[in-house]
Amino acid sequence: MLEHSERTHGFLALQQYKVDGQQQVAFAVGDSGVGLRTTLARSNRCPDDAAAIDLAVQRRVSSKGPDAGLGINSVAGIACARDGNLRLWSGQAFGIVTSPAGAGSKRSPKGHMHGTVVHARMRVR
């Protein structure tokens, strides 16, 4: 996160709770950095914040080269496999991944946010 955001700090929040007797976990990681679009545009075609979110959830898409780009995609896959989802906010866009393949992603403007927030929730096995 800090490497991509060009900031020296960020945040992490974690919560564990029960829903209908089933243990769930949710966490969020965020920063107030340059955002997904600025970072991904260094090595990818990225015309707007919504496109950046679509790119960010794809496997091996990164601004850091061919051996990178596994983090967000891996977390999305784990969350979806455990009946959860992954949400991303960056710039003027919001996205949600509801299946491991990314199908079901939705984009919509939500004002403007400096930086990026990734939120995942899932069932604990």
C-alpha positions in Angstrom: 0.0 0.0 0.0 2.6 2.5 1.0 4.7 1.7 -2.0 1.8 2.4 -4.4 0.3 5.4 -2.6 3.5 7.5 -2.3 2.6 8.2 1.3 4.4 7.3 4.5 1.3 6.2 6.4 -2.1 4.5 5.9 -4.6 2.6 8.0 -5.8 -0.9 8.7 -9.0 -1.9 10.5 -10.1 -5.4 11.4 -13.4 -6.7 12.8 -14.6 -10.2 13.7 -18.3 -10.8 14.4 -21.1 -13.4 14.0 -23.9 -13.4 11.5 -26.6 -16.1 12.0 -24.1 -18.0 14.2 -21.4 -18.0 11.5 -18.0 -16.2 12.2 -17.3 -13.4 9.8 -14.3 -11.2 9.4 -14.0 -7.8 7.7 -11.0 -5.6 7.2 -10.1 -2.4 5.4 -6.8 -1.0 4.3 -6.5 2.5 3.0 -4.3 5.5 2.3 -4.6 9.2 1.3 -2.2 8.8 -1.6 -2.3 9.3 -5.4 -5.0 6.7 -6.0 -5.3 3.7 -8.3 -5.6 5.6 -11.5 -2.4 7.5 -11.1 -0.5 4.4 -10.0 -1.8 2.1 -12.7 -1.5 4.6 -15.5 2.3 4.4 -15.2 2.2 1.0 -17.1 -1.5 0.5 -18.2 -4.1 2.3 -20.3 -6.3 3.8 -17.6 -8.6 6.6 -18.8 -10.6 7.1 -15.6 -11.0 6.0 -12.0 -13.6 3.4 -12.8 -11.3 1.8 -15.4 -8.5 1.8 -12.7 -10.7 -0.2 -10.3 -11.6 -2.7 -13.1 -7.8 -3.1 -13.8 -6.8 -3.3 -10.1 -8.9 -6.5 -9.5 -7.3 -8.3 -12.5 -4.5 -10.8 -11.9 -1.0 -9.6 -12.7 -2.1 -6.0 -13.4 0.4 -3.6 -11.6 2.5 -0.6 -12.0 5.4 -2.6 -10.7 6.1 -5.1 -13.5 5.2 -8.6 -14.6 5.9 -10.4 -11.3 3.5 -8.1 -9.4 -0.2 -7.5 -9.3 -1.4 -10.4 -7.2 -2.6 -8.7 -4.0 -6.0 -7.3 -4.7 -6.9 -10.2 -7.0 -5.9 -12.8 -4.5 -7.8 -11.1 -1.6 -10.9 -10.8 -3.9 -10.7 -14.5 -4.7 -10.4 -15.6 -1.1 -13.2 -13.3 0.0 -15.6 -14.5 -2.7 -14.7 -18.1 -2.1 -15.8 -17.6 1.5 -19.2 -16.1 0.6 -17.9 -12.5 0.9 -16.9 -9.6 -1.3 -14.2 -7.0 -1.9 -15.0 -3.3 -2.3 -12.7 -0.6 -3.6 -12.9 3.2 -3.5 -10.5 5.4 -5.3 -10.8 8.9 -6.9 -14.4 9.2 -8.2 -15.2 5.5 -8.4 -16.4 2.6 -6.3 -16.3 -1.1 -7.3 -17.4 -4.3 -5.7 -16.3 -7.8 -6.6 -18.8 -10.5 -5.8 -17.2 -13.5 -7.6 -13.6 -14.8 -7.9 -13.6 -13.9 -11.7 -14.6 -10.3 -11.0 -18.0 -10.8 -12.7 -20.6 -8.8 -10.9 -18.3 -5.8 -10.4 -20.2 -2.5 -10.4 -18.9 1.0 -10.8 -20.5 4.2 -9.8 -19.3 7.7 -9.0 -19.3 8.4 -5.3 -17.8 11.9 -5.0 -14.0 12.3 -4.9 -11.7 10.4 -2.6 -8.0 11.1 -2.3 -6.2 7.8 -2.1 -7.6 4.3 -2.0 -9.6 2.1 0.4 -9.9 -1.7 0.0 -12.5 -3.4 2.2 -13.1 -7.2 2.3 -15.5 -9.3 4.3 -15.8 -13.0 4.4 -16.9 -16.1 6.3 -14.3 -17.6 8.6 -13.9 -21.4 7.9 
